[in-house]
Amino acid sequence: MIPQNFKDILSNTDNAGFYQTLALIFFMLFFVALVIYVFSRPKKYYKEEEEAPLQDDENDDDFNLKN
């Protein structure tokens, strides 16, 4: 039998439940770490990033295409 997709490969192994549990734990740890990282940043950082596209750069003259 040729496996048709990734699900077939994982479901035919002896430790399929273990691999699925391990994948879920890694996903949850990554998600929790990402949430902690986002909420640990100061609000000032996000305010500066929010306004960045609207601010004029002082070094625009270097990239000006005028000859």
Number of C-alpha atoms within 10 A of each C-alpha: 3 6 10 8 8 8 10 11 12 15 13 10 10 9 10 14 12 10 14 13 11 12 12 12 12 12 12 12 12 12 12 12 11 12 11 11 10 12 9 9 10 9 11 9 9 12 10 11 11 10 9 11 9 8 8 8 9 7 8 9 9 7 7 8 7 5 3
